């Protein structure tokens, strides 16, 4: 299949497990969810993301991620479903967001702009159309998503941009992070928007 | 929060576990995935879907779904996260697609048009823009999604419409059903498209 339109974007993703907040707004470390790795890696591969970073400082959680990746990239999973391993190849594991930024700089010689997503209305200073224009101009961006009840303020405050929340067609505003990433990638990089 | 634009759509979702195909194209019954219920119900609630049907003929799988629903709607989960129970309220379990259609007819006095999604290019006869126009005119629609390696031909052949596949920004075309549902609902009912 030859695509008529294809954008060579400079986009990276990070999924944060610390610092995030629980439902009471307290700072916590969340556990890694297996399907976050699969679903977000598959969406990232579909939309041409360069790298997908799993951020957790916990040794056992990093080991878990590496075990899952080994199964699908080198173990039985790679034979059973090679398309899955193509997507999971995008994943890398880091201790902190700072480590992610250092790795991207090392890898691409660029310091990406950091973009956080927040379901809270009012904080945002960038919509998908504006970000889409920046991506088309070649801006290097790291899109940062939170697990649990969302990113800690300490990450939101340091970001270069805060992306508008996803509003659907009702007042209900509680998508899974897997759905939110998929929808935002489609809005930013879907064939009708590039 | 008061929404400026809100479409009172007549849309239903069904997630099929039989008949679907495995990677060799053989007809199988797939197992229910817990996160399919959560993610798709949350996306359905966000975009104003009327009902989300889980289709499986297997007694133990139906019991599993009902156990999960009980936990979140009546058990500890309902206290822990009431927003989750609001979404899971949309779920109903049926043996077959025919049962889904009968239930919708009973519930709404309408026979919805059936719309299947297929990742295979060439079969489709409807794009999201065209379907969006039909929804705006009030057409009652049942969007049918397959688990495993997709819907069996016996379902695809009987559908009223086949929706275009989701193309991202690369040639990779292997989204999870959770991502695919989220993206299609956003394309059909997202605030910028209504």
Interface residues (C-beta under 8 A of the other chain):
Chain A: X1 X3 X6 X7 X9 X23 X35 X38 X39 X42 X43 X45 X46 X47 X48 X81 X83 X84 X86 X87 X121 X166 X167 X168 X169 X170 X171 X172 X173 X174 X175 X176 X178 X179 X182 X183 X185 X186 X187 X189 X190 X191 X194
Chain B: X1 X3 X6 X7 X9 X23 X35 X38 X39 X42 X43 X45 X46 X47 X48 X81 X83 X84 X86 X87 X121 X166 X167 X168 X169 X170 X171 X172 X173 X174 X175 X176 X178 X179 X182 X183 X185 X186 X187 X189 X190 X191 X194
